[in-house]
Amino acid sequence: AYLTVSIEPLPPVVVGDAVTLKCNFKTDGKMREIVWYRVTDGGTIKQKIFTFDAMFSTNFSQMENYRKREDLVYQSTVRLPEVRISDNGPYECHVGIYDRATREKVVLASGNVFLNVMAPPTSISVLAADTPAPFSRYQAQNFTLVCVVSGGKPAPLVYFKRDGEPIEATPLPEPPVGAGSWAPRNLLHRDLDDTKLPKSLAADGEPGMGNPFATVDPPRGLAAERDSVTESIPETVVSREFPRWVHMAEPIYYFRHTHAPVSDGTVEARATLTWTLNPQIDNEALFSCEVKHPALSMPMQSEVTLVAPKGPKIMMTPTRAHVGDTVRILVQGFQNEVFPEPLFTWTRVGSRLLDGSAEHDGKELVLERVPAELNGSMYRCTAQNPLGSTDTHTRLIVFENPNIPRGPEDSNGSLPGHCGFRFVLALTLTVILELT
């Protein structure tokens, strides 16, 4: 007896599609059985998913946990109505016939096929690395956008656009495992502004002073490749909306693409776009991350607009504070949509905060049990991101607390000090009368 088995190859399928596994065989013997296996763990484990027993003409499914997801279309065919990512992998069809010479001998043959299950990405998001971060007006700093794409199989193709135009970027190799960010930020202290800059630091190129803002050299090809012109900082208040350096060339973008497998069989893709930020031209620039995937009929995208904070909205509770109250000053939002996330710094104008610190970071400033001495004090909130900085001031008015007594009183409702005053006044009048 002869027996040949072949399985028709399958094109890649998308999660949720119906798939038919067809086992073709030729023989001149009598059929004994057909068994389908799903092969796992690199071929070490074979899970029986379907059996056709010709002796008893019965079909039996070993896929009870799947609620008989397969349907027997023909004796040599198994149909999976809705495939999952877990169905991805090799399958084998084993066919057995009785030998014509001896009915006790069974001849076996098998064929195999690989089921490639694709899954479209389920989520895409764009965020900024190293946020919240301060704004530096004195030197260029590198800025990185990160695009995270999850739920796809295989890994998608990710690319960036600026204002709808594709960005030509220089590819960078993947970093070694455990390595940190490849482009360190060269940042100044966030409190450094024009009004606090000493005159010796205000003039560039002063003999013997050197470069007051020298920091670690940035990576080659980023800020190091830029020619910048640094203006002398005058001793007057300068608008904080614009940097004091100017790019002499178009930005150079650098791109990195990494993949990380997930336990469910999908891949998380991360793409980073890094360049030397120029707030004068990058403010209000629209950046989009787009994804192409064989399981998608059209590209998937997520977009953000780089915007500096403007017009913080501050709320103080309670609105009418009394001595001993706990006062909360909170930034509720801005007059515009801000990206990336701002850094908030609170200071008290002309003095330290109530707890003795010079500043406080966060969207909310809490003043516990305010004393009367804070009446009229001014608080400044500085909101900044790498694109710009803005200040907002609010004044605290503290009223007397009616629940706190002003001091001990006598039985007549007058203070003890008043009695002494009356006695001195009467004695003075008596002396005057005697003298006259």
C-alpha positions as CSV (number, residue, x, y, z in Angstrom):
1,A,0.0,0.0,0.0
2,Y,1.2,3.5,-0.6
3,L,0.3,6.7,1.2
4,T,1.3,10.3,0.5
5,V,0.3,13.3,2.7
6,S,0.6,17.0,1.9
7,I,-0.8,20.1,3.5
8,E,-1.6,23.2,1.5
9,P,0.6,26.2,2.6
10,L,-1.2,29.1,4.3
11,P,-0.7,32.8,3.8
12,P,-0.5,35.0,6.9
13,V,-3.8,35.5,8.6
14,V,-5.1,38.3,10.9
15,V,-6.5,37.7,14.4
16,G,-10.2,36.9,14.1
17,D,-10.1,35.4,10.6
18,A,-11.4,31.9,9.8
19,V,-8.7,29.5,8.8
20,T,-9.0,26.1,7.1
21,L,-6.3,23.5,7.6
22,K,-6.6,21.0,4.7
23,C,-4.7,17.7,4.7
24,N,-4.5,16.1,1.3
25,F,-3.5,12.4,1.0
26,K,-3.4,9.7,-1.6
27,T,-3.5,5.9,-0.8
28,D,-4.6,2.6,-2.2
29,G,-5.1,1.2,1.4
30,K,-8.0,1.4,3.8
31,M,-8.2,4.4,6.0
32,R,-7.4,3.9,9.7
33,E,-7.3,7.4,11.2
34,I,-6.5,11.1,10.7
35,V,-5.0,13.0,13.6
36,W,-4.2,16.7,13.8
37,Y,-1.5,18.0,16.1
38,R,-0.4,21.5,17.2
39,V,3.3,21.6,17.8
40,T,4.7,23.7,20.6
41,D,7.9,24.3,22.5
42,G,10.1,24.0,19.4
43,G,8.6,20.6,18.4
44,T,9.1,18.9,21.8
45,I,5.4,18.9,22.6
46,K,2.6,17.8,20.2
47,Q,-0.9,18.7,21.3
48,K,-3.6,16.5,19.7
49,I,-6.5,18.8,18.6
50,F,-8.6,16.5,16.3
51,T,-9.0,12.8,15.6
52,F,-10.9,10.9,12.9
53,D,-11.3,7.2,13.6
54,A,-12.3,5.4,10.4
55,M,-12.9,2.0,12.2
56,F,-15.8,3.5,14.2
57,S,-16.5,6.4,11.8
58,T,-16.3,8.8,14.8
59,N,-14.9,12.3,15.1
60,F,-13.4,13.3,18.5
61,S,-12.1,16.7,19.5
62,Q,-9.4,17.2,22.1
63,M,-10.1,20.9,22.1
64,E,-12.8,20.9,24.8
65,N,-11.1,23.9,26.4
66,Y,-11.6,25.8,23.2
67,R,-15.3,24.8,23.1
68,K,-14.8,22.9,19.9
69,R,-13.6,26.0,18.0
70,E,-12.7,23.7,15.0
71,D,-15.3,22.4,12.6
72,L,-14.8,19.2,10.6
73,V,-15.5,20.2,7.0
74,Y,-14.1,17.1,5.4
75,Q,-12.4,14.1,6.9
76,S,-9.0,15.6,6.0
77,T,-9.8,19.2,6.9
78,V,-10.1,21.2,10.2
79,R,-11.5,24.8,10.3
80,L,-10.7,27.3,13.0
81,P,-13.5,30.0,12.9
82,E,-11.6,32.7,14.8
83,V,-7.9,32.4,15.2
84,R,-6.0,33.9,18.1
85,I,-2.4,34.9,18.5
86,S,-1.9,31.8,20.6
87,D,-2.9,29.7,17.6
88,N,0.3,30.9,15.8
89,G,2.8,28.0,15.1
90,P,3.3,24.7,13.3
91,Y,0.6,22.1,12.8
92,E,0.9,18.5,11.7
93,C,-1.5,16.1,10.0
94,H,-0.9,12.3,10.6
95,V,-2.7,9.8,8.4
96,G,-2.8,6.1,9.1
97,I,-3.9,3.3,6.7
98,Y,-4.0,-0.5,7.0
99,D,-1.4,-2.3,4.9
100,R,-2.9,-4.4,2.2
101,A,-0.6,-7.3,2.8
102,T,-1.4,-7.6,6.5
103,R,-4.5,-6.0,8.1
104,E,-2.7,-5.8,11.4
105,K,0.0,-3.4,10.2
106,V,-0.7,0.3,10.0
107,V,1.2,2.6,7.6
108,L,1.7,6.2,8.8
109,A,2.6,9.4,6.9
110,S,2.4,13.1,7.9
111,G,2.6,16.6,6.6
112,N,3.1,19.9,8.3
113,V,2.1,23.6,7.9
114,F,3.0,26.8,9.7
115,L,0.1,29.1,10.7
116,N,1.3,32.7,10.8
117,V,-1.2,34.8,12.8
118,M,-0.7,38.6,12.6
119,A,-2.2,41.1,14.9
120,P,-2.6,44.8,14.2
121,P,-1.2,47.3,16.8
122,T,-3.8,48.1,19.5
123,S,-2.3,51.4,20.8
124,I,0.0,54.1,19.8
125,S,1.2,57.1,21.8
126,V,3.8,59.9,21.6
127,L,5.5,61.3,24.7
128,A,8.6,63.3,25.5
129,A,11.6,61.8,27.2
130,D,13.0,63.4,30.4
131,T,9.8,65.3,31.4
132,P,9.1,67.4,33.3
133,A,12.2,69.4,32.3
134,P,13.2,73.0,32.6
135,F,13.7,75.6,29.9
136,S,17.3,76.8,29.2
137,R,17.7,80.1,27.5
138,Y,21.5,80.1,27.6
139,Q,22.4,77.0,25.6
140,A,21.0,74.5,23.2
141,Q,19.7,71.2,24.6
142,N,18.7,68.0,23.0
143,F,15.1,66.9,22.9
144,T,13.6,63.4,22.3
145,L,10.2,62.3,21.3
146,V,9.3,58.7,22.0
147,C,6.6,56.8,20.0
148,V,5.3,53.6,21.7
149,V,3.4,51.1,19.7
150,S,1.9,48.1,21.5
151,G,-0.1,44.9,20.6
152,G,1.3,44.3,17.1
153,K,2.6,41.1,15.5
154,P,4.9,41.2,13.7
155,A,6.8,44.4,14.7
156,P,5.4,47.4,12.8
157,L,7.2,50.0,10.7
158,V,7.3,53.3,12.6
159,Y,8.3,56.7,11.3
160,F,7.9,60.4,12.2
161,K,6.5,63.4,10.3
162,R,6.7,67.1,11.0
163,D,3.8,69.3,9.9
164,G,2.7,66.4,7.7
165,E,6.0,66.0,5.9
166,P,8.2,62.8,6.5
167,I,11.3,63.5,8.5
168,E,14.6,62.3,7.0
169,A,16.6,61.1,10.1
170,T,19.9,59.5,10.6
171,P,19.5,56.0,12.0
172,L,21.2,55.1,15.3
173,P,22.1,51.6,16.5
174,E,20.2,50.0,19.3
175,P,21.7,50.7,22.7
176,P,23.2,47.8,24.7
177,V,21.0,46.1,27.3
178,G,20.9,48.1,30.5
179,A,22.3,51.3,29.0
180,G,20.8,54.6,29.7
181,S,19.9,57.4,27.4
182,W,22.5,58.0,24.7
183,A,22.1,61.7,24.7
184,P,22.6,63.4,28.1
185,R,20.9,66.7,28.7
186,N,23.1,69.7,29.5
187,L,20.8,71.7,31.7
188,L,21.2,74.7,33.9
189,H,19.6,75.4,37.2
190,R,16.0,76.2,36.6
191,D,16.2,79.4,38.8
192,L,18.8,81.0,36.6
193,D,17.3,83.9,34.7
194,D,18.4,87.3,33.4
195,T,17.6,89.3,36.5
196,K,19.8,87.0,38.7
197,L,22.8,86.8,36.3
198,P,25.9,88.6,37.7
199,K,27.5,91.2,35.5
200,S,30.7,89.1,35.3
201,L,28.6,86.4,33.7
202,A,26.6,88.7,31.5
203,A,29.3,89.6,29.1
204,D,30.6,86.8,26.9
205,G,34.3,86.5,26.2
206,E,35.5,88.6,29.1
207,P,39.2,88.1,29.7
208,G,40.0,85.5,32.3
209,M,36.4,84.4,32.9
210,G,36.3,81.5,30.5
211,N,33.0,80.0,29.6
212,P,30.7,80.2,32.6
213,F,28.2,77.7,31.1
214,A,30.7,75.0,30.1
215,T,29.2,71.5,30.6
216,V,29.8,68.0,29.4
217,D,30.2,67.9,25.7
218,P,27.0,66.6,23.9
219,P,27.1,63.7,21.5
220,R,28.8,64.3,18.2
221,G,26.4,65.3,15.6
222,L,23.9,67.0,17.8
223,A,24.5,70.3,19.6
224,A,28.2,69.8,18.8
225,E,27.5,70.1,15.1
226,R,25.7,73.4,15.5
227,D,27.1,76.8,15.1
228,S,25.5,79.1,17.7
229,V,25.7,82.8,18.3
230,T,25.5,83.9,21.9
231,E,24.4,87.4,22.6
232,S,25.6,89.4,25.7
233,I,23.0,89.4,28.4
234,P,22.2,93.0,29.5
235,E,21.5,93.9,33.1
236,T,17.8,94.5,32.3
237,V,14.8,92.2,32.4
238,V,14.5,90.3,29.1
239,S,11.5,88.4,27.9
240,R,11.7,84.8,29.0
241,E,9.9,83.5,25.9
242,F,12.9,83.3,23.6
243,P,16.4,81.8,24.0
244,R,19.6,83.7,23.8
245,W,21.2,81.6,21.2
246,V,20.3,81.1,17.5
247,H,20.6,78.1,15.2
248,M,22.6,78.7,12.0
249,A,21.3,75.6,10.2
250,E,18.3,73.3,9.8
251,P,17.8,70.7,12.6
252,I,19.4,67.3,12.1
253,Y,17.2,64.5,13.3
254,Y,18.4,61.1,14.7
255,F,16.2,58.1,14.8
256,R,16.3,54.8,16.8
257,H,13.9,51.8,16.5
258,T,13.8,49.1,19.1
259,H,11.6,46.0,19.6
260,A,10.7,44.1,22.8
261,P,8.7,40.8,22.8
262,V,5.6,40.6,25.1
263,S,4.4,37.5,26.9
264,D,1.2,37.3,24.8
265,G,3.2,36.9,21.6
266,T,3.0,40.5,20.4
267,V,5.8,43.0,20.1
268,E,6.2,46.5,21.7
269,A,7.9,48.9,19.3
270,R,9.6,52.1,20.5
271,A,10.9,54.7,18.1
272,T,12.8,57.8,19.3
273,L,13.4,61.0,17.4
274,T,16.2,63.3,18.8
275,W,17.3,66.7,17.7
276,T,18.7,69.9,19.1
277,L,15.6,71.9,20.1
278,N,15.1,75.4,18.9
279,P,12.1,77.0,20.7
280,Q,11.9,79.8,18.2
281,I,11.0,77.5,15.4
282,D,9.8,74.3,17.2
283,N,7.2,76.0,19.3
284,E,3.8,75.0,17.9
285,A,5.3,72.5,15.5
286,L,3.2,69.4,14.8
287,F,4.9,66.1,15.1
288,S,3.2,62.8,14.3
289,C,4.2,59.2,14.6
290,E,2.8,56.9,12.0
291,V,2.7,53.1,11.8
292,K,2.5,50.7,8.9
293,H,1.6,47.1,9.5
294,P,0.5,44.3,7.2
295,A,-2.6,43.8,9.3
296,L,-3.7,47.4,8.9
297,S,-5.5,48.6,5.8
298,M,-4.2,52.2,6.4
299,P,-1.5,53.7,8.6
300,M,-2.2,54.3,12.3
301,Q,-1.0,57.6,13.8
302,S,-0.7,59.7,16.9
303,E,0.3,63.4,16.9
304,V,1.4,66.1,19.4
305,T,2.1,69.8,19.1
306,L,5.1,71.2,20.9
307,V,3.8,74.2,22.9
308,A,5.3,76.3,25.7
309,P,3.0,77.1,28.7
310,K,1.1,80.3,28.6
311,G,-1.3,81.9,31.2
312,P,-1.4,79.5,34.1
313,K,-4.7,79.4,35.9
314,I,-4.3,79.4,39.7
315,M,-6.9,78.6,42.3
316,M,-6.6,79.3,46.0
317,T,-8.7,77.5,48.6
318,P,-10.2,78.7,50.8
319,T,-10.9,81.9,48.9
320,R,-11.1,83.8,52.2
321,A,-8.3,82.5,54.4
322,H,-8.2,83.1,58.1
323,V,-5.4,82.7,60.6
324,G,-4.8,79.0,61.3
325,D,-6.4,77.8,58.0
326,T,-4.6,75.4,55.7
327,V,-4.3,77.2,52.3
328,R,-3.9,75.3,49.0
329,I,-2.7,77.1,45.9
330,L,-3.2,74.9,42.8
331,V,-2.4,75.3,39.1
332,Q,-5.6,74.2,37.3
333,G,-4.4,74.6,33.8
334,F,-3.3,77.0,31.1
335,Q,-4.8,79.2,28.4
336,N,-3.4,76.7,25.8
337,E,-2.7,73.0,25.4
338,V,0.9,72.4,26.7
339,F,3.3,69.7,25.6
340,P,5.5,68.4,27.0
341,E,4.5,68.3,30.6
342,P,5.6,71.4,32.4
343,L,7.8,71.7,35.5
344,F,6.1,73.8,38.3
345,T,8.2,75.7,40.9
346,W,6.8,77.8,43.7
347,T,8.6,80.6,45.5
348,R,7.7,83.4,47.9
349,V,8.7,86.8,46.7
350,G,11.3,88.3,49.0
351,S,11.3,85.5,51.5
352,R,11.3,81.8,52.1
353,L,8.2,79.6,52.1
354,L,6.3,78.8,55.3
355,D,8.3,75.6,55.9
356,G,11.6,77.4,55.5
357,S,12.5,76.1,52.1
358,A,13.5,78.3,49.2
359,E,11.2,76.7,46.7
360,H,8.7,73.9,46.2
361,D,8.1,71.7,43.1
362,G,4.7,70.5,42.0
363,K,1.3,71.7,40.8
364,E,0.1,72.5,44.3
365,L,1.6,74.5,47.2
366,V,0.1,73.8,50.6
367,L,0.5,76.3,53.5
368,E,-0.3,74.6,56.8
369,R,-1.9,76.8,59.6
370,V,-1.1,80.1,58.1
371,P,-0.1,82.9,60.6
372,A,-1.2,86.5,60.4
373,E,2.3,87.4,59.3
374,L,1.7,85.9,55.9
375,N,-1.0,88.5,55.1
376,G,-0.1,90.3,51.9
377,S,2.7,87.9,51.0
378,M,3.2,87.3,47.3
379,Y,3.8,83.8,45.8
380,R,5.2,83.1,42.3
381,C,4.6,80.0,40.3
382,T,7.1,79.3,37.5
383,A,5.8,76.9,34.8
384,Q,8.3,75.8,32.2
385,N,9.0,73.1,29.7
386,P,11.9,72.9,27.2
387,L,10.1,75.3,24.8
388,G,9.6,78.2,27.2
389,S,8.8,79.6,30.7
390,T,6.2,81.7,32.2
391,D,5.5,83.2,35.7
392,T,2.2,83.8,37.5
393,H,1.9,85.7,40.9
394,T,-0.8,85.5,43.5
395,R,-1.2,87.4,46.8
396,L,-2.3,85.8,50.0
397,I,-4.8,87.8,52.2
398,V,-5.2,86.4,55.7
399,F,-8.2,87.6,57.8
400,E,-8.5,87.4,61.6
401,N,-10.0,84.2,62.7
402,P,-13.2,84.8,64.7
403,N,-12.8,81.4,66.4
404,I,-9.5,82.5,68.1
405,P,-10.0,84.9,71.1
406,R,-7.9,88.1,71.1
407,G,-7.0,87.9,74.8
408,P,-8.3,87.8,78.4
409,E,-11.0,90.4,79.4
410,D,-12.2,91.8,82.8
411,S,-15.6,91.4,84.1
412,N,-16.8,94.7,82.6
413,G,-15.7,93.5,79.2
414,S,-12.7,95.7,79.2
415,L,-9.0,94.7,79.1
416,P,-7.0,94.9,82.3
417,G,-4.7,97.4,80.7
418,H,-7.6,99.9,80.5
419,C,-8.0,100.0,84.3
420,G,-4.4,101.1,84.8
421,F,-4.8,103.8,82.2
422,R,-7.9,105.2,84.0
423,F,-6.0,105.2,87.3
424,V,-3.0,107.1,85.8
425,L,-5.3,109.6,84.1
426,A,-7.2,110.3,87.4
427,L,-4.0,110.8,89.3
428,T,-2.7,113.2,86.7
429,L,-5.8,115.3,86.9
430,T,-5.6,115.4,90.7
431,V,-2.0,116.7,90.6
432,I,-2.9,119.4,88.1
433,L,-5.8,120.6,90.3
434,E,-3.6,120.8,93.4
435,L,-0.9,122.8,91.5
436,T,-3.5,125.3,90.4
